[in-house]
């Protein structure tokens, strides 16, 4: 698992300006991958000045032949788990921000469990709510560029020997060093420690979190426990602060069986 080969030959990206690069392997329909997202958000807020990040689809539900068949048939009434992954790659073709908006909205639909995110019709709805260009999204969904993007992600997954999602591979700026692979889901401290050890620093410069208003402008939907973690406060304290925003009609509250979500009104 060589950093030089992976970055230069497969990803075709220039060497990052930041000293670390993280490859995050995920499946859009895997609940643990969305749990990892909360950890990643906090890591970005506190230590994002140290690393750049690349999300890599690592679903086991398809082969390249299946991709080719999926993106070239009439998908109007089609429903299949692989379609969510296809849609993510199609959204990314409209830019990184557009891809992130689509991912966040897909997460909302998935967590609320009110609509089937494996349905092509629902994915079109998500794209519209994510403010993507609808016609471009439809074309990209069926395009060879999307299939090639899948192929690249699967190639990276095989080369890095990823057999579990979520997984993160940490690379430092020394191209001759192998990456450190962390398979599965762990506590925030584990990822923080790896980052610190690979940077070779006794103590990292931790950035303060933004205001609650700025946080919701960046991530439109967050869970109570996620906000508590970001601000290093108790869930009870976070709940009180969020209720203030609710009374001011700045946020909406969504109660789920295992957690509470808050979203911009």
PyMOL commands that set and color helices and strands:
alter all, ss='L'
color gray80, all
select helices_A, chain A and resi 3-11+31-47+64-70+82-92+96-112+120-129+134-141+144-159+188-199+212-218+224-231+235-247
alter helices_A, ss='H'
color red, helices_A
select strands_A, chain A and resi 20-26+51-57+167-172+180-183+221-223+251-255+260-264
alter strands_A, ss='S'
color yellow, strands_A
deselect
rebuild
show_as cartoon
